[in-house]
Amino acid sequence: MEIGRKAGPIATIARGALTYTEGAAPVGETTIYDLASLTKVLATAAVVASQLGRDRMRLNDRIGHWIDAWSSEERQNVTIRDLLEHCSGLPGHRHYFETRSGRESFEPAICEEPLEYVPRTASIYSDPGFMLLGFAIENVAGSPLDRLFDSWRNAELGSGIELRYRPPAEWLERTAPTEAGAPGAATRGVVHDENAAALGGVAAHAGLFGTAAAVGACARWWLTTPTLPRFSQKSAVPGSSRALAWDTMLPTSSCGTKLSPHAIGHTGFTGTSLWIDPAQDLYVAFLSNRVHPTRAGEGIQEARRALHDAVVTDLSL
């Protein structure tokens, strides 16, 4: 875990072990985690911000302008903004990986997916929506998403930041395992999300790996960039708590009750989260491998809330 402000980290805490096996290696400050859906805000939102800044795309661009297969009449008005705000009408999740692999197979499946509601009338957190957003970004820039992210990271954070898709072999020994596959075998260094795996480990909704320090570097970038107000503005969709890729502060949020109403954040299924509070000049990057040895574990939401409340309380003393 890393806690910090614009100026830099103020606390780094590493506790526990990589597995429940007796004698397991301890977690360290350089432990690599599968960041899961933090990919949406650390990679995808950052790349979108870069493309917007270069005027290569606009939030109100229609998806059909960038994705030819997005062509049926009921989805013609869906925009880049709608995918970022999870209000496109697409469902929350689909097991495309069971029968498909690669963009050439995923893209038509998503474009043919029946919409579950009229776009912009509701908000359903949608992995298919972000997968489609990733395909659109690649068409905008004419480059694969992982290369776009690497270019953004190197330019904005520095090439030494340990944050990337498809982690290299030299990271494996210090990578936290995720869910066990065959008896006694845990997955390490391969993305846990099955749809992201079927897309070759590079997707807009999941696939990023990194350390707490790397996530903290991203948080400081967001705290200092002029882009933050634009991406943290709450959606106008009825009943939505979403901003552009980010979620916003609610009494029931994973960040607890002590961050300000201006806070934005996101969680990851593997047990990760990042919350940023510009009003308090504070971020909390919390990484764990909750899904090891099985995704059936409970209690992460309560732990996240208690952790953030404790951090804010301690800093205010």
C-alpha positions in Angstrom: 0.0 0.0 0.0 1.2 3.5 -0.7 -0.3 6.7 0.8 0.8 10.0 -0.7 0.2 13.6 -1.8 1.1 15.6 -4.9 4.6 16.1 -3.6 5.2 12.3 -3.2 4.6 9.3 -1.0 4.2 9.8 2.8 3.8 6.2 3.8 4.5 2.8 2.2 3.3 -0.3 4.0 3.9 -4.0 3.0 2.3 -6.7 5.1 1.6 -10.4 4.7 2.9 -13.1 2.4 2.4 -14.0 -1.2 0.5 -17.2 -0.4 -1.0 -19.0 2.6 1.7 -21.7 2.3 3.9 -22.1 5.4 7.2 -20.3 4.7 5.8 -18.3 1.8 7.8 -15.3 0.6 6.7 -12.0 2.3 5.0 -9.2 0.4 7.5 -6.4 -0.3 7.4 -2.8 -1.7 8.4 -4.2 -5.1 5.7 -6.9 -5.2 3.9 -6.9 -8.6 0.1 -7.2 -8.6 -2.5 -8.0 -11.3 -4.2 -4.6 -11.1 -7.4 -5.9 -12.8 -10.0 -3.1 -13.4 -7.6 -0.4 -12.2 -6.5 -0.7 -15.8 -9.6 1.3 -16.8 -8.3 4.4 -15.0 -4.5 3.9 -15.0 -4.1 2.9 -18.6 -7.3 3.6 -20.6 -8.4 6.9 -19.1 -4.8 8.2 -19.3 -4.5 7.2 -23.0 -7.9 8.8 -23.7 -6.7 12.0 -22.0 -3.6 12.0 -24.2 -5.7 11.5 -27.4 -8.1 14.3 -26.4 -5.1 16.5 -25.7 -3.8 16.0 -29.2 -7.3 16.6 -30.6 -7.3 13.2 -32.2 -10.6 12.3 -30.7 -13.4 14.0 -28.8 -15.7 12.8 -26.0 -18.7 13.3 -28.2 -17.3 11.3 -31.1 -19.8 8.6 -32.0 -18.5 5.1 -31.6 -19.7 4.3 -35.1 -17.2 6.8 -36.4 -14.4 4.7 -35.1 -15.9 1.2 -35.1 -17.6 0.2 -38.4 -19.4 -2.8 -36.9 -21.2 -0.5 -34.4 -23.9 0.1 -36.9 -27.4 -0.8 -35.8 -29.9 2.1 -35.5 -30.5 2.0 -31.7 -26.8 2.5 -31.0 -26.0 5.3 -33.4 -25.8 8.1 -30.8 -23.5 6.2 -28.4 -20.3 8.2 -27.8 -16.8 7.9 -26.4 -18.1 9.6 -23.3 -20.9 7.1 -22.9 -18.4 4.2 -22.8 -16.3 6.0 -20.3 -19.3 6.7 -18.1 -20.7 3.1 -18.4 -24.0 4.3 -19.9 -23.9 2.9 -23.4 -26.6 0.3 -23.0 -24.2 -2.6 -23.1 -24.4 -5.3 -20.4 -22.1 -5.5 -17.4 -20.2 -8.7 -18.4 -20.2 -11.5 -20.9 -18.1 -14.7 -21.1 -16.8 -14.1 -24.6 -13.6 -16.0 -23.7 -15.6 -19.3 -23.6 -16.0 -19.2 -27.4 -13.8 -16.4 -28.8 -10.3 -15.1 -28.8 -8.7 -12.0 -30.2 -10.1 -8.6 -31.2 -11.3 -9.9 -34.6 -13.7 -12.2 -32.7 -14.5 -10.0 -29.7 -15.4 -6.8 -31.6 -18.3 -8.2 -33.7 -19.7 -10.0 -30.6 -19.8 -6.7 -28.7 -21.2 -4.7 -31.6 -24.0 -7.3 -32.0 -24.8 -7.4 -28.3 -28.4 -6.4 -27.6 -28.5 -3.2 -25.6 -30.0 -3.7 -22.2 -31.4 -0.2 -21.9 -31.6 3.0 -23.9 -28.2 4.7 -23.8 -27.8 7.5 -21.3 -30.9 6.6 -19.4 -29.1 4.4 -16.8 -25.6 3.3 -15.9 -24.4 -0.3 -15.7 -20.7 -0.9 -15.1 -19.7 -2.6 -18.3 -16.5 -4.5 -19.2 -17.7 -5.0 -22.8 -18.1 -1.2 -23.1 -14.5 -0.7 -22.1 -13.2 -3.5 -24.4 -15.0 -1.6 -27.2 -13.5 1.7 -26.1 -10.0 0.1 -26.3 -10.7 -1.0 -29.9 -11.8 2.5 -30.7 -8.7 4.0 -29.2 -6.5 1.7 -31.3 -8.3 2.9 -34.4 -8.0 6.5 -33.4 -4.2 6.3 -32.8 -3.4 3.5 -35.3 -1.4 1.7 -32.7 -2.0 -1.2 -30.2 -3.2 -0.2 -26.7 -0.2 -1.5 -24.9 2.2 0.6 -27.1 0.0 3.6 -26.6 0.1 3.1 -22.8 3.9 2.5 -22.8 4.4 5.8 -24.7 2.2 7.7 -22.2 3.9 6.1 -19.2 7.4 6.8 -20.5 6.5 10.4 -21.3 4.5 11.3 -18.2 5.9 9.0 -15.5 9.3 7.8 -16.7 10.5 4.6 -18.3 11.5 3.2 -14.9 8.0 3.0 -13.5 7.0 -0.7 -13.1 3.6 -0.6 -14.7 2.8 -2.5 -17.9 0.7 -5.1 -19.8 2.2 -8.6 -20.3 4.8 -8.4 -17.5 8.3 -9.6 -18.4 9.7 -12.9 -17.1 12.1 -11.1 -14.7 9.0 -9.9 -12.8 7.6 -13.3 -12.2 9.4 -14.2 -8.9 8.0 -11.2 -7.2 4.5 -11.3 -8.7 1.7 -12.1 -6.4 -0.2 -15.2 -7.5 -3.9 -15.0 -8.3 -6.4 -17.8 -8.5 -5.3 -21.4 -8.4 -5.9 -23.4 -11.5 -4.9 -27.0 -11.4 -4.6 -28.5 -7.8 -1.8 -26.7 -6.1 -1.0 -24.5 -9.1 -1.5 -20.7 -8.9 -1.5 -18.3 -11.7 1.3 -15.7 -11.7 2.1 -13.1 -14.3 -0.8 -14.0 -16.5 -3.9 -11.7 -16.3 -6.6 -13.2 -14.1 -9.5 -11.7 -16.1 -10.5 -14.3 -18.7 -11.7 -11.9 -21.4 -8.5 -9.9 -21.1 -6.5 -13.2 -21.4 -8.4 -14.1 -24.5 -7.4 -10.7 -25.9 -3.8 -11.6 -25.5 -3.4 -9.9 -22.1 -4.0 -6.4 -23.5 -7.4 -4.9 -23.0 -8.9 -1.6 -21.9 -10.8 -3.1 -19.0 -8.0 -5.3 -17.5 -4.5 -6.5 -18.0 -2.2 -4.0 -16.3 0.4 -5.2 -13.8 2.4 -3.1 -11.4 3.7 -2.1 -8.0 2.0 0.1 -5.4 4.7 2.7 -6.1 3.8 2.7 -9.8 0.1 3.1 -9.0 1.1 6.0 -6.7 3.0 7.6 -9.5 -0.2 7.5 -11.6 -2.1 9.0 -8.7 0.3 11.9 -8.4 0.0 12.5 -12.2 -3.8 12.7 -11.9 -3.5 15.0 -8.9 -1.3 17.5 -10.8 -2.7 17.3 -14.3 -5.1 20.0 -15.6 -7.1 17.0 -17.0 -8.4 16.0 -13.6 -11.4 18.3 -13.3 -12.7 17.1 -16.7 -12.3 13.4 -15.8 -13.7 13.7 -12.2 -16.9 15.6 -13.2 -19.9 13.4 -12.2 -22.0 12.1 -15.0 -25.4 13.7 -15.7 -27.0 10.2 -16.3 -29.8 9.7 -13.8 -28.7 7.7 -10.8 -25.1 7.4 -11.9 -22.1 7.8 -9.6 -19.7 7.6 -12.5 -17.3 10.2 -13.9 -15.1 9.6 -17.0 -13.8 6.1 -16.2 -13.6 6.9 -12.5 -16.3 6.4 -9.8 -17.1 9.2 -7.4 -17.6 9.4 -3.6 -20.8 7.9 -2.1 -21.6 6.9 1.5 -21.3 3.3 0.4 -18.1 3.6 -1.6 -15.0 1.4 -1.0 -13.1 4.5 0.2 -15.2 4.7 3.4 -16.8 7.9 4.7 -13.9 10.3 5.4 -12.8 11.3 2.0 -14.3 14.5 0.6 -17.2 14.6 -2.0 -14.5 15.5 -4.6 -12.8 12.1 -4.3 -12.6 9.7 -7.2 -11.6 6.1 -7.3 -11.8 2.6 -8.7 -11.4 -0.9 -7.5 -10.1 -4.1 -9.2 -11.5 -7.6 -8.8 -8.2 -9.1 -7.8 -8.2 -7.0 -4.6 -6.8 -3.6 -5.7 -8.1 -0.1 -5.4 -7.0 3.5 -5.8 -8.7 6.5 -4.4 -7.7 10.1 -5.0 -9.0 13.1 -3.1 -7.9 16.4 -4.6 -9.6 18.4 -1.9 -7.4 16.7 0.8 -4.3 16.3 -1.5 -4.3 12.6 -0.8 -4.2 9.3 -2.5 -4.4 5.7 -1.2 -3.2 2.9 -3.4 -4.1 -0.5 -1.9 -3.0 -3.7 -3.6 -3.7 -7.3 -2.7 -4.2 -10.6 -4.3 -7.7 -11.2 -2.8 -8.5 -13.9 -5.4 -5.7 -16.2 -4.2 -6.3 -19.1 -3.9 -10.0 -18.6 -4.9 -12.2 -15.7 -6.0 -14.8 -16.8 -3.5 -13.3 -14.8 -0.6 -15.4 -12.1 1.0 -14.8 -9.1 3.2 -12.7 -7.0 0.9 -15.2 -4.2 0.7 -15.4 -3.8 4.5 -11.6 -3.9 4.7 -11.2 -1.2 2.1 -13.6 1.1 3.9 -12.0 0.6 7.2 -8.5 1.1 5.7 -9.4 4.5 4.1 -11.2 5.7 7.2 -8.2 4.8 9.3 -5.8 6.6 7.0 -7.8 9.8 7.0 -8.3 9.7 10.7 -4.6 9.1 11.4 -3.5 12.0 9.0 -5.9 14.4 10.7 -4.5 13.8 14.2 
